[in-house]
Amino acid sequence: MEIPEYEIQQEQIEEFIPPPRGKSQIEDFDPLVHLELEPERDPDEEEDDSEEGDIIMEDNLIIEPLYRKIIPNIEKYWLRMEPEENDYIEVVVRTFAQGLD
């Protein structure tokens, strides 16, 4: 069963900066948010020794907020009662009917 979009919420989290630069704990690391894939490169393209993103200017640094997806009522989609409620009620009614006969 697919989870509908209206059930998925965004929760803002802090950037992961471990000590000594930051105060993040191991529990704060979320691999779905804090890891980024490097863009694919064309194998025919020549490798350039100088990376464009090596220099970061502190004055112009823009930190984008990080969000992780959470689903508050995920148990509705992952857990099911066996037998289902309607089937269970049907068995109880049938059992009572057989008992009365």
C-alpha positions as CSV (number, residue, x, y, z in Angstrom):
1,M,0.0,0.0,0.0
2,E,1.4,3.4,-1.0
3,I,1.4,6.2,1.5
4,P,-0.5,9.2,0.3
5,E,1.3,12.5,0.0
6,Y,-1.0,14.3,2.5
7,E,0.3,12.0,5.3
8,I,4.0,12.9,4.7
9,Q,5.2,15.9,6.7
10,Q,8.5,17.8,6.6
11,E,10.4,18.4,9.8
12,Q,13.4,20.8,9.8
13,I,16.6,19.5,11.3
14,E,20.0,21.0,12.0
15,E,23.1,20.5,9.9
16,F,25.3,17.6,11.2
17,I,28.5,19.1,12.5
18,P,30.5,16.7,14.8
19,P,32.8,17.9,17.6
20,P,35.2,19.8,17.8
21,R,33.6,22.2,15.3
22,G,30.0,21.5,16.3
23,K,27.9,19.9,19.0
24,S,26.1,17.3,16.9
25,Q,25.7,13.8,18.4
26,I,25.8,10.5,16.6
27,E,22.0,10.2,17.1
28,D,21.5,13.4,15.2
29,F,22.9,12.0,11.9
30,D,20.2,11.1,9.4
31,P,21.7,9.5,6.2
32,L,18.6,10.3,4.2
33,V,19.1,14.0,4.8
34,H,22.8,14.6,5.6
35,L,24.3,12.6,2.7
36,E,24.4,14.0,-0.8
37,L,25.2,12.2,-4.0
38,E,27.8,13.7,-6.2
39,P,26.4,14.6,-9.7
40,E,27.2,12.1,-12.4
41,R,30.0,13.0,-14.7
42,D,30.3,12.2,-18.3
43,P,33.1,9.5,-18.7
44,D,34.3,11.2,-22.0
45,E,34.7,14.5,-20.2
46,E,38.3,15.3,-19.1
47,E,38.9,15.6,-15.4
48,D,39.8,19.1,-14.2
49,D,42.3,19.2,-11.3
50,S,40.9,22.5,-10.0
51,E,37.4,22.0,-8.5
52,E,35.1,25.0,-8.9
53,G,33.6,24.6,-5.4
54,D,36.9,24.5,-3.4
55,I,36.7,28.1,-2.3
56,I,33.9,29.0,0.1
57,M,33.5,32.7,0.9
58,E,32.2,33.1,4.5
59,D,30.4,36.3,3.7
60,N,28.3,34.8,0.8
61,L,27.7,31.5,2.4
62,I,24.0,30.5,2.2
63,I,22.9,27.7,4.4
64,E,19.8,26.0,3.1
65,P,17.6,24.4,5.8
66,L,17.5,20.6,5.9
67,Y,14.2,18.8,6.1
68,R,13.4,15.1,6.8
69,K,10.2,13.4,5.9
70,I,8.1,12.0,8.7
71,I,4.9,10.1,8.7
72,P,3.1,10.5,12.1
73,N,0.5,7.8,11.5
74,I,2.6,5.3,9.6
75,E,1.1,2.4,11.6
76,K,-2.1,2.8,9.6
77,Y,-0.2,1.7,6.5
78,W,2.3,-0.8,7.9
79,L,0.2,-2.7,10.4
80,R,-2.9,-4.6,9.7
81,M,-5.2,-6.7,11.9
82,E,-5.5,-10.3,10.8
83,P,-8.3,-11.1,10.2
84,E,-9.5,-7.7,9.2
85,E,-12.3,-6.2,11.4
86,N,-15.1,-7.0,9.0
87,D,-14.0,-10.6,8.6
88,Y,-13.7,-10.9,12.4
89,I,-17.2,-9.6,12.9
90,E,-18.6,-11.9,10.2
91,V,-17.0,-15.0,11.9
92,V,-18.4,-14.0,15.3
93,V,-21.9,-13.5,13.9
94,R,-21.7,-16.8,12.0
95,T,-20.5,-18.6,15.1
96,F,-23.5,-17.2,17.1
97,A,-25.9,-18.2,14.4
98,Q,-24.5,-21.7,14.3
99,G,-24.7,-21.9,18.1
100,L,-28.4,-20.9,18.0
101,D,-29.2,-23.5,15.4
